[in-house]
Amino acid sequence: MKRLAVLYCITLLLQGCAYAISRDTAAQADKTITFKMLQDNPEAFAGKLLVLGGTIDQTIQTKEGSVIEIVQKPLDYWGKPKRTDSSGGRFILISARRLDVLVYAPGRQITVAAEVEGTRSKALGETEYSYPVLRARELKLWELERRASDSPRWIDPLYDPNTSGRHDW
């Protein structure tokens, strides 16, 4: 019985340490193509499967499904976008599924396995920006990270919110 419990715990731990994208899809992805190479010449990599990630800037519903604009971030060992200010640029992800814009909201972290389709020019501020366009094969939307303000903190037992911070002693 103890062996079964230990085996069950190990299985749960290994599932928690799985890569963001399925093993089969990740094995098919071309790991030699960097985001810089993709951004410089997206047409050269048309049809190639890549694993990329970053922060969602916006999600738009269209006739063809959903279009997500993503600010690229480097991925860690598990395929999660790193918490960094560095970025290689932006890319557009097209999903055939209609994704809820409140769930796939700005600021959420996402990892995708997608095929390169080409490029699309679009205004970014006052400049024209050339976005690499990819078609989603697999998506991983990461859990929202808790902010430090969400964590428990010490509460003053003498504090009375009805006195607006003053104590009448």
HELIX and SHEET records of a PDB file:
HELIX    1   1 LYS A    2  GLY A   16  1                                  15    
HELIX    2   2 ARG A   23  GLN A   28  1                                   6    
HELIX    3   3 PHE A   35  ASP A   40  1                                   6    
HELIX    4   4 PRO A   42  PHE A   45  5                                   4    
HELIX    5   5 ALA A  148  ASP A  150  5                                   3    
HELIX    6   6 PRO A  161  THR A  163  5                                   3    
SHEET    1   A 6 LEU A  49  THR A  62  0                                        
SHEET    2   A 6 GLY A  65  GLN A  72 -1                                        
SHEET    3   A 6 ARG A  90  SER A  95 -1                                        
SHEET    4   A 6 THR A 127  LEU A 141  1                                        
SHEET    5   A 6 GLN A 109  LEU A 124 -1                                        
SHEET    6   A 6 LEU A  49  THR A  62 -1                                        
END                                                                             
